[in-house]
Amino acid sequence: MTDTGDLPIVIQGGMGVGVSNWRLARAVSMRGQLGVVSGTALDTILVRRLQDGDRDGHVRRAMQAFPIDGVADTVRAQYFIEGGRAPDAPYALVPMYRRSVSVARQQLTMLANFVEVFLAKEGHHGLVGTNLLTKLQLPNLASLYGAMLAGVDYVLMGAGIPREIPSALDALAAHHPARLTFEVDGARGETQTLEFDPVAHGGDVNVPLKRPKFLAIVASDTLAINLARKSSGYVDGFVVEGPTAGGHNAPPRGALTLTERGEPLYGERDVVDIEKVRSLGRPFWLAGGTGSPTHVAEALAAGAAGVQVGTLFAYCDESGFDDDLKREVLTSAKRGELRIMTDPLASPTGYPFKVVTWGEHVDQSVERERVCDLGYLRSAYQREDGRVGYRCAAEPVADYVQKGGNVEDTVGRRCVCNGLVATVGMPQIRESRGAEPALVTSGDDLANIGSFLGDRISYSAGDVIDYLLPDHFKSNRSAFMTLDHAVTNV
């Protein structure tokens, strides 16, 4: 039986894009639990913070600690705007990822992940993790290395089968080249790979990095067993996530059947056998609908190390969620005016995706002009000439079809990339339509958040932990948190 006594009871969900920011992860970590930053699209988040003037200076301060000479100065010179851009000015974009990108493009990704983890870990001795999506293949190796340069303690990955990540972490910790299989639709011939070589970036490769613990996010006991037995290296534990969680959900097993509301129907085959996960002898946390002290107690009684909680943390003061949207959503939740839809079509990945609407709010992301200029969810495909191309079912329909995609696959798709960046207050400005509309996602727990709120309309990450963990559940690790008072205005 696994000893879970020295592990965090609460893992704060790694909600992208920018919702699980460094401030939130730091606040949770300082309370003795596992704070997690989202690594998704952090390069875009970084350059938009710089273009908005980095008014408190934290981003530029963290950039100067990046251990590869010249990178921070180059990025600052290219993107920083003193005083911030004009409100109606569009953001400058970073080049979209491809299999082969420049050293400078990789270094921007490394720098962004370094900055987020550095700031989350600054001034205390708590644990910090980073969350990445397996489905977003192209930036993942550079993202992992950047986070490891900042001393990240945990890596959490789902949205796919992260079988090759453990060996990649082993290699990167030794500054050795790391490789992942490159999934290409319609690929012919030899298997293609994505490669990242730390030596190419000129840092100090003589001192090994800490290898972070790896937690795989799974939606079935079968996948947990498969990863435990067949991964390329050691999987340190699991987050077992149910379909009530926010963001992307695993599709139901078997043929897709929709409910009367048009949502995927989950059945007995989708229920995880906790005993089988427990028998693997590795710590695991339960996620999806676990945001209450009752659920924490039930998880511990079932042999779990604890729970992962997203929704409650998503709307706390420290999260990156736009403040006005945060208040609108919480006010509507208290009034019972929310609707949470598990939309089988919204995400171009093909995974079901939770979409929140509220009150008289109209979800404009449905009707937005189709523009694909961030490209994180693009899929690689093999063209007729044998070269690799990139397409997204949410891009302009004619473009997608011209690239060999089926027009049926474009129906109902939304630009998750631009929509989620808008949700954290950094919408792109379009000449034709103005600001990009936000796309809000949350777990099913959001509908019941009123009972937690009571008379409040705002709360802190500490309030969430105090609610989830009565005194006799609190981790002993909190006794070892020592705030470095030299860090100010954080």
C-alpha positions as CSV (number, residue, x, y, z in Angstrom):
1,M,0.0,0.0,0.0
2,T,1.3,3.4,-0.9
3,D,2.4,5.8,1.9
4,T,0.6,9.1,1.2
5,G,1.6,10.8,4.4
6,D,4.1,13.2,2.8
7,L,2.0,14.1,-0.3
8,P,-0.3,17.0,-0.8
9,I,-3.9,16.3,-0.2
10,V,-5.1,19.0,-2.6
11,I,-3.7,19.5,-6.1
12,Q,-4.9,22.8,-7.6
13,G,-6.0,22.1,-11.2
14,G,-3.8,23.3,-14.0
15,M,-6.4,25.3,-15.9
16,G,-5.4,27.0,-19.2
17,V,-4.9,29.3,-20.8
18,G,-3.5,31.5,-18.0
19,V,-6.2,30.8,-15.4
20,S,-3.8,28.7,-13.3
21,N,-1.2,31.5,-13.3
22,W,1.8,31.9,-11.1
23,R,-0.1,33.9,-8.5
24,L,-2.6,31.2,-7.9
25,A,-0.1,28.4,-7.9
26,R,2.1,30.3,-5.4
27,A,-0.8,31.0,-3.1
28,V,-1.8,27.3,-3.0
29,S,1.8,26.1,-2.6
30,M,2.4,28.5,0.3
31,R,-0.4,26.7,2.1
32,G,1.3,23.3,1.9
33,Q,-0.7,22.0,-1.1
34,L,0.4,21.5,-4.7
35,G,0.0,24.7,-6.7
36,V,0.0,24.1,-10.5
37,V,0.6,26.5,-13.3
38,S,-0.8,25.9,-16.8
39,G,1.9,25.6,-19.4
40,T,-0.5,25.9,-22.3
41,A,0.2,28.9,-24.6
42,L,2.5,30.5,-22.0
43,D,4.6,32.0,-24.8
44,T,1.6,34.0,-26.0
45,I,0.7,34.9,-22.4
46,L,4.2,36.1,-21.7
47,V,4.5,38.4,-24.8
48,R,1.0,39.8,-24.2
49,R,2.0,40.6,-20.6
50,L,5.0,42.4,-21.9
51,Q,3.0,44.3,-24.5
52,D,0.6,45.4,-21.7
53,G,3.5,47.0,-20.0
54,D,4.3,44.4,-17.2
55,R,3.2,47.1,-14.8
56,D,4.4,45.4,-11.6
57,G,7.7,44.3,-13.2
58,H,7.5,40.7,-12.0
59,V,7.7,39.2,-15.5
60,R,10.9,41.2,-16.5
61,R,12.5,40.4,-13.1
62,A,11.9,36.7,-13.5
63,M,13.2,36.9,-17.1
64,Q,16.5,38.2,-15.9
65,A,16.9,35.0,-13.8
66,F,16.7,32.8,-16.9
67,P,20.0,30.9,-17.1
68,I,20.7,31.2,-20.8
69,D,22.4,34.4,-21.7
70,G,20.8,36.9,-24.1
71,V,17.4,35.3,-24.3
72,A,15.6,37.6,-21.9
73,D,17.1,40.7,-23.5
74,T,16.1,39.7,-27.0
75,V,12.5,38.9,-26.0
76,R,12.2,42.1,-24.0
77,A,13.5,44.2,-26.9
78,Q,11.0,42.6,-29.3
79,Y,7.8,42.7,-27.2
80,F,8.0,45.0,-24.2
81,I,6.0,48.2,-24.5
82,E,6.7,50.8,-21.8
83,G,3.3,51.9,-20.4
84,G,1.5,49.2,-22.4
85,R,-0.1,49.2,-25.8
86,A,-3.1,51.3,-26.6
87,P,-6.4,49.6,-25.7
88,D,-7.5,49.4,-29.3
89,A,-4.1,48.2,-30.6
90,P,-3.8,44.5,-31.6
91,Y,-1.2,42.3,-30.0
92,A,1.9,41.3,-31.9
93,L,1.8,37.6,-32.5
94,V,4.4,34.9,-32.0
95,P,5.1,32.5,-35.0
96,M,2.9,29.4,-34.9
97,Y,4.6,26.2,-33.9
98,R,5.8,23.7,-36.5
99,R,7.8,20.6,-36.3
100,S,10.9,22.6,-37.3
101,V,11.2,25.9,-35.5
102,S,14.1,28.3,-34.8
103,V,16.2,28.1,-31.7
104,A,14.8,31.5,-30.8
105,R,11.2,30.2,-31.0
106,Q,12.1,27.3,-28.7
107,Q,13.8,29.7,-26.3
108,L,10.7,31.9,-26.1
109,T,8.7,28.8,-25.1
110,M,11.4,27.8,-22.6
111,L,11.6,31.4,-21.2
112,A,7.8,31.6,-20.7
113,N,7.6,28.4,-18.8
114,F,10.6,29.3,-16.7
115,V,9.1,32.6,-15.8
116,E,5.8,31.1,-14.7
117,V,7.4,28.4,-12.5
118,F,10.1,30.8,-11.1
119,L,7.4,33.3,-9.9
120,A,5.2,30.5,-8.5
121,K,8.1,29.1,-6.5
122,E,9.6,32.5,-5.4
123,G,10.0,33.2,-1.7
124,H,8.8,29.9,-0.1
125,H,9.6,26.2,-0.1
126,G,6.3,24.7,-1.2
127,L,5.8,22.4,-4.2
128,V,4.9,23.7,-7.7
129,G,3.7,21.7,-10.7
130,T,3.1,22.4,-14.3
131,N,0.2,21.1,-16.4
132,L,0.6,20.4,-20.1
133,L,-1.7,18.8,-22.7
134,T,-0.3,15.7,-24.5
135,K,-2.4,16.7,-27.5
136,L,-0.3,19.9,-27.9
137,Q,2.7,18.0,-29.2
138,L,4.9,20.7,-30.7
139,P,5.9,23.0,-27.8
140,N,5.9,20.3,-25.0
141,L,9.6,19.4,-24.9
142,A,10.7,23.1,-24.8
143,S,8.0,23.8,-22.2
144,L,9.1,21.0,-20.0
145,Y,12.8,22.0,-20.2
146,G,12.0,25.6,-19.4
147,A,9.9,24.6,-16.4
148,M,12.7,22.3,-15.2
149,L,15.3,25.1,-15.4
150,A,13.1,26.8,-12.8
151,G,13.0,23.8,-10.6
152,V,9.4,22.6,-11.2
153,D,8.5,19.8,-8.7
154,Y,5.7,18.0,-10.6
155,V,4.6,17.6,-14.2
156,L,0.9,16.7,-14.8
157,M,-0.2,15.7,-18.3
158,G,-3.4,14.3,-19.8
159,A,-5.5,15.0,-23.0
160,G,-3.9,12.0,-24.7
161,I,-1.6,9.2,-23.7
162,P,1.6,10.6,-22.2
163,R,3.5,7.3,-22.4
164,E,6.8,8.9,-23.6
165,I,6.9,11.8,-21.2
166,P,8.7,9.9,-18.3
167,S,11.8,9.1,-20.4
168,A,11.7,12.7,-21.8
169,L,11.9,14.0,-18.3
170,D,14.8,11.6,-17.5
171,A,16.7,12.9,-20.6
172,L,16.0,16.6,-20.0
173,A,17.2,16.3,-16.4
174,A,20.6,15.2,-17.7
175,H,20.5,17.8,-20.5
176,H,20.3,15.1,-23.1
177,P,18.3,15.2,-26.3
178,A,14.6,14.2,-25.7
179,R,12.3,12.7,-28.3
180,L,8.6,12.2,-28.7
181,T,6.6,10.5,-31.5
182,F,5.1,13.0,-33.8
183,E,1.5,12.1,-34.6
184,V,0.7,13.0,-38.2
185,D,-2.7,12.3,-39.7
186,G,-2.4,10.1,-42.8
187,A,1.3,9.5,-42.2
188,R,3.0,7.2,-44.7
189,G,6.4,5.5,-44.2
190,E,8.6,5.8,-41.1
191,T,7.4,7.1,-37.8
192,Q,8.3,10.7,-37.3
193,T,9.7,12.3,-34.1
194,L,9.9,15.6,-32.4
195,E,13.3,16.3,-31.0
196,F,14.7,18.8,-28.5
197,D,18.4,19.1,-27.6
198,P,19.3,21.3,-24.6
199,V,22.9,21.6,-25.7
200,A,21.7,23.6,-28.8
201,H,20.7,26.4,-26.5
202,G,24.0,27.2,-24.9
203,G,23.2,26.9,-21.2
204,D,25.2,25.2,-18.4
205,V,24.7,21.5,-19.0
206,N,27.3,20.4,-16.5
207,V,24.9,20.3,-13.5
208,P,22.0,17.9,-13.8
209,L,18.5,19.3,-13.2
210,K,16.0,17.8,-10.8
211,R,13.7,15.3,-12.5
212,P,10.2,16.3,-11.5
213,K,7.7,13.7,-10.4
214,F,5.3,12.8,-13.2
215,L,1.5,12.4,-12.7
216,A,-0.5,11.1,-15.6
217,I,-4.1,12.4,-15.8
218,V,-6.3,9.5,-16.8
219,A,-10.0,8.8,-17.3
220,S,-9.9,5.0,-17.0
221,D,-8.3,2.4,-14.9
222,T,-7.2,0.6,-18.2
223,L,-5.1,3.7,-19.2
224,A,-3.6,3.9,-15.7
225,I,-2.6,0.2,-15.9
226,N,-1.2,0.7,-19.4
227,L,0.9,3.7,-18.4
228,A,2.2,2.0,-15.3
229,R,3.4,-1.0,-17.2
230,K,4.3,0.3,-20.6
231,S,5.5,3.9,-20.2
232,S,9.0,4.8,-21.3
233,G,10.0,5.5,-17.7
234,Y,8.5,5.7,-14.2
235,V,5.1,7.2,-13.7
236,D,5.0,8.6,-10.1
237,G,1.2,8.7,-9.8
238,F,-2.1,9.4,-11.3
239,V,-4.9,12.0,-11.3
240,V,-8.1,10.1,-12.0
241,E,-10.4,12.6,-13.7
242,G,-14.2,12.1,-14.3
243,P,-16.3,13.7,-17.0
244,T,-17.7,16.4,-14.7
245,A,-14.3,18.2,-14.8
246,G,-13.9,21.4,-16.8
247,G,-12.1,22.0,-20.1
248,H,-11.5,18.9,-22.2
249,N,-13.1,15.6,-21.2
250,A,-12.2,12.2,-22.3
251,P,-14.9,10.9,-24.8
252,P,-17.2,8.1,-23.6
253,R,-15.9,4.6,-24.3
254,G,-17.7,2.9,-27.2
255,A,-20.0,4.5,-29.7
256,L,-20.9,8.2,-29.1
257,T,-24.5,8.6,-27.9
258,L,-25.9,12.0,-27.1
259,T,-28.4,12.9,-24.4
260,E,-31.5,15.0,-25.1
261,R,-29.4,18.1,-24.4
262,G,-26.9,17.1,-27.0
263,E,-24.2,16.1,-24.6
264,P,-22.1,12.9,-24.7
265,L,-23.7,10.1,-22.7
266,Y,-21.4,8.5,-20.2
267,G,-22.2,5.0,-18.8
268,E,-20.9,2.2,-16.7
269,R,-18.0,1.6,-19.0
270,D,-16.7,5.1,-18.1
271,V,-16.7,4.5,-14.4
272,V,-13.1,4.1,-13.1
273,D,-12.4,1.0,-11.0
274,I,-10.6,2.7,-8.1
275,E,-9.4,-0.6,-6.7
276,K,-7.5,-1.4,-9.9
277,V,-5.8,2.0,-9.8
278,R,-5.1,1.5,-6.1
279,S,-3.6,-1.9,-6.8
280,L,-0.8,-0.3,-8.9
281,G,0.8,0.9,-5.6
282,R,1.2,4.5,-6.7
283,P,-0.4,7.6,-5.2
284,F,-3.5,8.8,-7.0
285,W,-5.8,11.8,-6.7
286,L,-9.5,12.0,-7.7
287,A,-10.6,14.8,-9.9
288,G,-13.9,16.1,-11.3
289,G,-16.7,17.0,-8.9
290,T,-14.4,16.7,-5.8
291,G,-14.6,20.3,-4.6
292,S,-16.0,19.8,-1.1
293,P,-14.7,18.5,2.3
294,T,-17.0,15.5,1.9
295,H,-15.4,14.5,-1.4
296,V,-11.9,14.9,0.2
297,A,-12.9,12.6,3.0
298,E,-14.4,10.1,0.6
299,A,-11.2,10.2,-1.6
300,L,-9.0,9.6,1.4
301,A,-11.2,6.7,2.6
302,A,-10.9,5.1,-0.9
303,G,-7.1,5.1,-0.6
304,A,-6.4,8.2,-2.7
305,A,-3.7,10.7,-1.6
306,G,-6.3,13.4,-2.0
307,V,-8.1,15.3,-4.7
308,Q,-7.5,17.7,-7.6
309,V,-9.8,20.7,-7.6
310,G,-10.2,23.2,-10.4
311,T,-13.4,25.1,-10.4
312,L,-13.2,26.6,-6.9
313,F,-9.7,27.8,-7.6
314,A,-10.6,29.1,-11.1
315,Y,-12.8,31.9,-9.6
316,C,-10.7,32.8,-6.6
317,D,-9.0,36.2,-6.3
318,E,-5.6,35.0,-7.4
319,S,-6.6,33.2,-10.6
320,G,-5.9,34.7,-14.0
321,F,-9.6,34.8,-14.9
322,D,-10.6,38.3,-16.1
323,D,-12.0,40.1,-13.0
324,D,-15.2,41.3,-14.7
325,L,-16.0,37.9,-16.1
326,K,-15.3,36.4,-12.8
327,R,-17.8,38.6,-11.0
328,E,-20.4,38.0,-13.7
329,V,-20.1,34.3,-13.5
330,L,-20.2,34.1,-9.7
331,T,-23.2,36.5,-9.5
332,S,-25.1,34.4,-12.0
333,A,-24.1,31.2,-10.2
334,K,-25.5,32.5,-7.0
335,R,-28.8,33.3,-8.8
336,G,-28.9,29.8,-10.4
337,E,-28.6,31.3,-13.9
338,L,-25.7,29.2,-15.2
339,R,-25.7,26.6,-17.9
340,I,-22.8,24.2,-18.3
341,M,-22.8,22.3,-21.5
342,T,-20.5,19.3,-22.3
343,D,-20.2,20.2,-26.0
344,P,-19.1,17.3,-28.3
345,L,-18.3,19.7,-31.1
346,A,-16.8,22.9,-29.7
347,S,-13.2,21.9,-29.5
348,P,-11.3,21.2,-32.8
349,T,-9.5,18.4,-31.0
350,G,-12.6,16.2,-31.1
351,Y,-12.6,15.9,-27.3
352,P,-15.8,17.0,-25.5
353,F,-15.4,20.4,-24.0
354,K,-17.3,22.2,-21.2
355,V,-18.8,25.5,-22.2
356,V,-20.4,27.9,-19.7
357,T,-23.1,30.4,-20.5
358,W,-24.9,32.6,-17.9
359,G,-27.8,35.0,-17.4
360,E,-28.3,37.1,-20.5
361,H,-24.7,36.6,-21.7
362,V,-24.5,35.5,-25.3
363,D,-21.7,33.2,-26.2
364,Q,-20.3,35.1,-29.1
365,S,-17.5,32.6,-29.7
366,V,-20.0,30.6,-31.7
367,E,-20.4,33.2,-34.4
368,R,-16.9,34.8,-34.4
369,E,-15.1,35.3,-37.7
370,R,-12.9,32.2,-38.3
371,V,-9.3,33.2,-37.9
372,C,-6.5,30.8,-36.9
373,D,-3.4,32.8,-35.8
374,L,-2.4,31.1,-32.5
375,G,-2.5,27.5,-33.8
376,Y,-1.9,25.5,-30.6
377,L,-4.6,23.0,-31.4
378,R,-3.7,22.5,-35.1
379,S,-3.2,18.9,-36.2
380,A,-0.3,17.8,-38.4
381,Y,-1.2,15.9,-41.5
382,Q,0.7,14.5,-44.4
383,R,0.2,16.3,-47.7
384,E,0.1,14.7,-51.1
385,D,3.6,15.8,-51.8
386,G,4.8,14.0,-48.6
387,R,5.5,17.1,-46.6
388,V,3.8,17.8,-43.3
389,G,1.0,20.4,-43.2
390,Y,-1.1,21.8,-40.3
391,R,-4.9,22.3,-40.1
392,C,-7.5,23.1,-37.5
393,A,-11.3,22.3,-37.8
394,A,-11.9,25.8,-36.3
395,E,-10.0,27.7,-39.0
396,P,-11.8,29.2,-42.1
397,V,-13.8,26.4,-43.6
398,A,-12.4,26.8,-47.1
399,D,-8.8,26.6,-45.8
400,Y,-9.5,23.5,-43.8
401,V,-11.2,21.7,-46.8
402,Q,-8.4,22.9,-49.1
403,K,-6.0,21.0,-46.8
404,G,-7.9,17.8,-47.2
405,G,-10.2,18.1,-44.2
406,N,-13.8,17.1,-44.3
407,V,-16.3,20.0,-44.2
408,E,-18.4,18.1,-41.7
409,D,-15.6,18.3,-39.2
410,T,-15.9,22.1,-39.1
411,V,-19.5,22.3,-37.9
412,G,-19.9,23.8,-34.4
413,R,-16.1,24.2,-33.9
414,R,-14.8,27.2,-31.9
415,C,-11.5,28.8,-31.7
416,V,-10.5,27.5,-28.2
417,C,-7.1,29.1,-28.4
418,N,-8.3,32.7,-28.9
419,G,-11.3,32.2,-26.8
420,L,-9.4,31.1,-23.7
421,V,-6.8,33.8,-24.1
422,A,-9.6,36.3,-24.1
423,T,-11.0,34.8,-20.9
424,V,-7.9,35.9,-19.0
425,G,-8.3,39.5,-20.2
426,M,-5.9,39.4,-23.2
427,P,-8.3,39.3,-26.2
428,Q,-6.8,39.9,-29.7
429,I,-8.2,43.1,-31.3
430,R,-9.7,42.6,-34.7
431,E,-10.2,45.4,-37.2
432,S,-13.5,43.9,-38.4
433,R,-15.0,42.7,-35.0
434,G,-13.2,44.4,-32.2
435,A,-12.0,42.3,-29.2
436,E,-12.1,38.5,-29.5
437,P,-15.0,37.0,-27.4
438,A,-14.2,35.0,-24.3
439,L,-14.9,31.3,-24.2
440,V,-15.6,30.2,-20.6
441,T,-15.1,26.7,-19.4
442,S,-15.6,25.2,-15.9
443,G,-16.5,21.9,-14.3
444,D,-20.0,21.0,-13.3
445,D,-19.3,22.1,-9.7
446,L,-19.7,25.7,-10.8
447,A,-23.5,25.3,-10.8
448,N,-23.4,24.7,-7.1
449,I,-20.7,27.2,-6.1
450,G,-23.4,29.4,-4.4
451,S,-23.4,27.2,-1.3
452,F,-19.6,27.8,-0.9
453,L,-19.9,31.5,-1.6
454,G,-22.6,32.3,1.0
455,D,-22.8,36.1,1.2
456,R,-19.5,36.6,-0.6
457,I,-18.9,37.5,-4.2
458,S,-15.1,37.0,-4.0
459,Y,-12.7,34.7,-2.1
460,S,-9.1,33.7,-1.9
461,A,-7.2,30.5,-2.7
462,G,-6.7,30.2,1.1
463,D,-10.4,30.3,1.6
464,V,-10.7,27.3,-0.7
465,I,-8.1,25.3,1.1
466,D,-9.7,26.1,4.5
467,Y,-13.0,24.9,3.1
468,L,-11.6,21.7,1.7
469,L,-9.3,20.8,4.5
470,P,-10.6,20.9,8.1
471,D,-7.7,21.3,10.6
472,H,-7.2,17.5,11.1
473,F,-6.7,17.0,7.3
474,K,-4.1,19.7,6.7
475,S,-0.8,18.6,5.4
476,N,2.2,18.8,7.8
477,R,4.1,20.4,5.0
478,S,2.5,23.8,5.8
479,A,4.7,23.9,8.9
480,F,7.8,24.2,6.8
481,M,6.6,27.0,4.6
482,T,8.9,30.0,5.3
483,L,8.1,33.2,3.4
484,D,11.2,35.1,2.2
485,H,10.3,38.7,3.3
486,A,12.8,40.1,0.9
487,V,10.2,39.4,-1.9
488,T,7.9,42.3,-1.9
489,N,4.7,43.4,-3.8
490,V,4.1,39.8,-5.0
